[in-house]
Amino acid sequence: MPSLSDLNPGDPTTTLLKGPTGYGKTIAACSYPEPIYVFDFDSRVDSIQSFYRGERKREIYFDTYGAFNLFRYLDELNEILATGTIRIDGRTIRPNTVVVGDSVTALSIAAVDYQLNEVRSMAKKDKKIGKKTQGGIIIPDWDEYKGETAVFSEVLGIVKALPKRHGIHSIMTAHPIKGTSVGKDASGKVSVSIKTSPIVSIGLKAGELVPTAFNEVYHFAFLPSLNAGQKGRRLVYTEGTGDEMAKTTMLLPVVFEWTNAMFYDTILELAKKGEELNGDWKGTEQDGKSTTDDTGWN
């Protein structure tokens, strides 16, 4: 039986990388041990190809997924779960890292869109089928939300199993979506708007399920430089801040920078140092770092 004392920083685990679009989440995911396979739902692999070239070139494989091949995605995930391998261009690859969904948000859209496409097809024969707007556009109903939840239940089960069964790093990315929910105050008279940041685009239950599947949840931030002509800094929270949740099982600092560095290497270096410090980062260069201004990062 495994013991907690047998666990080491860098061991395969489940990791959720979340933050706004363009903050480097997919690039970070592809810094994990190669070979890597990316289930690309965002259709934005250009950033991977741009970053990992020349001296940084890595063994990264991917294919693009969406509503049009949702069941192929699920079949391939189950194949990885069963065998630890995936077939690419006629070859069998055993990945060390699988980016299970890039991103959670786009996978959510694909799961609902697949079902809506089926409903639209049936509605051509029976106009009573499907929930519609007054203008006649078919929109998601409870069945579609339940279907989305079913997809995520299957995917997250595989996410949790891959590290233990095959020693594969299991990663997903997510783009929190800013929105509002309308409610009332304690008296029930005054309407209030509450800012929310769901990581799925449509249903609510799937968004609540996703973070529970991951041991590591890192929230990505970006700090623009106050100096003209200088690039900003890429930062990561390992503890929740405001409405954004984050967590770690390692002794990492609350926030760290990985600008111009390989994300996974940075995590390993900090985790090992955290072990030496027993998690006490006071008095180190990480102490007092803040994302509210860039003076602490100079």
N, C-alpha and C positions, 0 to 999 in steps of 0.2 A: 504493500500500500504506500503511495507517495506521501512524503512528509513535507511540511512547510519549509523545513531546513534544506530540502533538496532543490528548492526553487531559486533561480539566479536571475539577475537582471539580464534581459536579452533573450530569455527563454521564449519560445513561441507562445503567444497569447492572443486574446481578442482586443482589437484597438479600434476606436471610433475617432476619426479626425473631423472636427466640425468647425465651421466658420464661413464667412462670406466668400462668394466666388472670387477667384483670383488671388487668394491668400496663400497658395502653395500647398494645399492639402494633397493633391494627387502626386506632385513632385516629392513630397515628404513620404507618401506611401511607397513610392517606387525606390526609395533609398534603403528599404529593408532587404534582407538577404535574397539574392538572386539564385535561380531564375524566378521571375515574377510573372503572374498572370493577372491581367486587369479585365474585369467584366465592365466594359465602358458603356454606361447609359447616358453620359453627358455629351458624347460625341465631341470631346475636346481633348484629343490626345496630342494635339500639336505642341502643347506646353511640355509634355513628356519628351517628345522627339527633340524639341529645341534645347531642353536642359541637359538631357542625357546623350550627348554626342561628344565626339573627340575623346579626350582623356577620361571623360565621365561616362562613356558609353557602357551600357549594362544589358544584361540578357532579360529583356522585357517583352512579353507577348500580350496581345490584346485582341478583342473583337468587339464590335459595336452591337448593342442590344437595345431593345425597346418593345413596344407593344407587338410589333410584327414578328418577333421571335422569342416571346416571353417563355414559352414552354421549352424551347431549346436551352435557354438559360437555366431553367430549373433542372432539366435533364443533365446538363453538364456539371452543375453544382453537385448533384447526387452522384455523378460518376467520380468526381474528385473525392467525395466523402467515402465512397465504396472502395476506391483503389488508390487514392492519393495521387492520381495522374489525370492529365487531360490530353486529348489528341489535337495536335495543331498541324495543319498541312500534311497530314499523313504520318506525322511523328508523334510518339508518346513522350510527353514532358512531365517530369515530376517537380512541380514548383516548391520552392521553400517559402514563398509568400503568395497569398491569393488576395487580391483586392476584390472582395466578394461583390461589392456594389459601389460604383463610382458614378452617381452618388445615390444615397438613400432617397433623396428628394426626387431624382429622375426615375428611380425604380418605382416609387409610389405612383408617379404619373403613368408609367408604362402599365402597371397592374390595373389601374382604373380604365385607361384608354383601351386596353385589350377587351375588357368587358363591355365598354360602351360601343365598340365596333361590332361586337356580336349582337348587342341589343339593336343597333341601327339596322343590321342585316335582317333581324327578325321583324322589325317594325315595318319593313317594306312589304311584308306579307300580311301583317296584322297591325293596323294603326293604333290599336289599344295598348300595344306593348310599349313600355318605356315611360319614364317620368319626363315631362317636357316643360319648357318655358312657354309663356304665352305666345312667343314667336315661333314655337314649334321645334326648338332645338332640344335634343335629348340630353339630359343632365344626370349625374350620378345619383343613385338612390341607395337605400340601406343595403341592397344586395351587392352593389359595387363596393361599398365600404367593407362589407363582410369578406368579399373576395380579396380586397387589398390586405386585410388582416390575415387571411389564410395564407397568402403568398409570403408575407413577412414572418409568420409563424414557422413556415417551412424553412425559409432562408436563415432565420436566426438560429434555428436548431442546428443547421449545418455550420454556421459561424462558430458556435460554441464547441462543436465536436472536432473541428479540423486540428486545432493545436494539440489536443490530447491524443487523438487517434493517429495522426500522421506527422505531428511535429511541424505543422505549417502555421506561419503567422497569418492570422485571419483579420482583415482590415475592411472597414467601410468608411466612406466619406459622407458628409452631410452639409447642406447649406441651410442654416436657419432662415426662415422666412418671416420678415416682420409683418405684423398684422395687428388688428384690434378685435377685442371682444366686448360687446356692450352688455352692461349689467346695471344694477341699481345699488344705492347706498343702503345702510341698515334700516332706514325708514321705508324703503321701497318706493320712494318718490323721485329721487334724483338719478338720472342716468349717468353712468361713468364709462369711460373707455379705458381698457387695460391693454397695454402693449404685450404682445405675445411673440414667441420665436419658435414656432413648430418646425421640426426638421423633415416633415412630410408635407406634401402640398395640398392634400385633400382630406383624408380621414384623420381622426384624432387618436384612435386606439393604437394604430401602428406606430405613431410618433411616441407614444408612451412606452410601447414595448421595446423599441430599439435600444435605448441606452442601457436597459437592464441586462442585455446580452454581452456587454463589454466590460472587461476588467480595467482597461485604460480608456479614458475619454479625454481628449485634448482639445481645448478651444483655441483656435488660431486667431491672431490679431495682427494688425499692421500699424506701425508707427511712422507717419511721414516725418521726414527730416525738416527741422526748422531752418536749415541752411540751404539756400538756393543751389541747385545743381547737384546735390547729393541725394543718393537713393535712400529710401526709408528702410526701416528695420522690420524683420519678420520675428514675431514673438508668439509664444505659446503659453497658455494658462494650464496648470495641472490641478487647480482648485477652482470651484465655482466663483464667478464674479457677477454681481447683479442678477439678471435673469438668465445668464449663460452658465449652464452646469458643466463641470469638468471634474475628473477624479483620477487617481493613480494608486496602484498598489506598491509602487516603488518610492524610494525616499528622494524624490525630485524636488527642486525648488518650486515655489508657487508659480513663478513665471520665469521663462528663460528665452534667450535669443538664439536663433539659428541662421541668421543672415549669412549668405555665402558659405554655408556649411552643409554637410550631409546630415539630414535630420536624424536618421537612425543612429549614426555614429555619435551625434550630440547627446541623444537620449542615453546611450550606453555609457558614455563618459560621465555624464551627470549622475546616473544611477549608481555607478561604482563609487563615485566620490561621495554620494549621499550615504552609502553603506559605511564608508570610512568615518564620516561625520556623525553617523547615527541619526541622520535627518536634521541635524542642527546647522542651519546655513548662516547663522549669525556670525558676523565678523568676516565673512567670505565676500568675494566679489559679487555674489548673487544677492547679498543682503541689501535691502532697501531699493531694489529694482522696481520700477513702476512703469506702467504704460500711459500714465496721464501726462507725462512730458518726457522729452528725450534727454534731459540733462543727466539722468542716472545711467544712461547708456553710452556716454561719451568716453 
